[in-house]
């Protein structure tokens, strides 16, 4: 549970840093996402989630 909370904190810190450093870029990215279909966003999200789980699995296995 501690690791999960650490990951949530890290994600929030990284995302917050992007909004603080590049507010205009983040607005443009959100506008582009509005143009994408639900299926395209769903596939991208599943791909990112799978990649993230793979990274966590590799790190836990190797370390």
VODO-286231 format. One record per residue (C-alpha): residue number from 1; x, z, y. Coordinates in pm, 1 decimal. Example, Ala and Ser with C-alpha at 12.3 -4.5 7.8 and 13.67 -1.06 7.14 Angstrom:
BEGIN
R resi     east       up    north
R    1   1230.0    780.0   -450.0
R    2   1367.0    714.0   -106.0
***
This chain:
BEGIN
R resi     east       up    north
R    1      0.0      0.0      0.0
R    2    289.5     76.2    232.9
R    3    432.7   -272.7    179.1
R    4     94.1   -429.7    252.1
R    5     62.7   -241.8    580.4
R    6    417.1   -341.5    673.4
R    7    331.5   -707.3    610.6
R    8     15.1   -682.3    820.3
R    9    217.5   -527.7   1102.3
R   10    481.5   -799.6   1077.1
R   11    219.6  -1076.2   1085.9
R   12     56.6   -922.1   1393.4
R   13    393.3   -883.0   1565.5
R   14    491.1  -1245.3   1496.3
R   15    155.2  -1384.5   1602.1
R   16    146.3  -1168.9   1913.0
R   17    497.8  -1281.7   1999.3
R   18    392.5  -1645.9   1976.0
R   19     95.4  -1587.6   2207.8
R   20    317.5  -1400.0   2454.1
R   21    600.2  -1656.0   2450.2
R   22    397.4  -1978.6   2429.0
R   23     40.8  -1922.8   2558.2
R   24     -6.0  -2288.4   2655.0
R   25    120.9  -2412.2   2321.4
R   26   -108.6  -2176.6   2133.8
R   27   -407.8  -2301.1   2336.8
R   28   -317.1  -2662.3   2255.2
R   29   -280.1  -2575.0   1887.6
R   30   -623.7  -2410.0   1883.3
R   31   -775.7  -2716.5   2052.5
R   32   -619.6  -2940.0   1786.2
R   33   -759.3  -2716.4   1513.0
R   34  -1110.4  -2763.2   1654.8
R   35  -1075.8  -3135.6   1584.3
R   36   -981.3  -3086.8   1217.1
R   37  -1246.6  -3087.7    947.6
R   38  -1337.3  -2770.5    762.2
R   39  -1194.4  -2917.9    442.5
R   40   -859.5  -2995.6    608.8
R   41   -836.1  -2640.3    744.3
R   42   -936.8  -2494.9    408.1
R   43   -671.2  -2696.3    223.0
R   44   -405.1  -2601.2    479.1
R   45   -503.0  -2234.8    453.2
R   46   -493.1  -2237.4     74.5
R   47   -155.7  -2409.9     81.5
R   48    -12.8  -2155.7    324.8
R   49   -154.6  -1865.3    123.7
R   50    -10.6  -2006.4   -200.0
R   51    328.6  -2057.4    -36.3
R   52    321.2  -1700.9    100.5
R   53    232.7  -1551.5   -236.8
R   54    512.2  -1757.1   -392.0
R   55    764.1  -1619.6   -143.1
R   56    650.5  -1262.3   -207.7
R   57    669.4  -1318.7   -584.1
R   58   1020.6  -1464.6   -558.2
R   59   1145.6  -1179.3   -341.4
R   60    992.9   -915.9   -569.0
R   61   1137.4  -1090.5   -877.0
R   62   1487.3  -1147.8   -739.1
R   63   1528.3   -823.2   -549.6
***
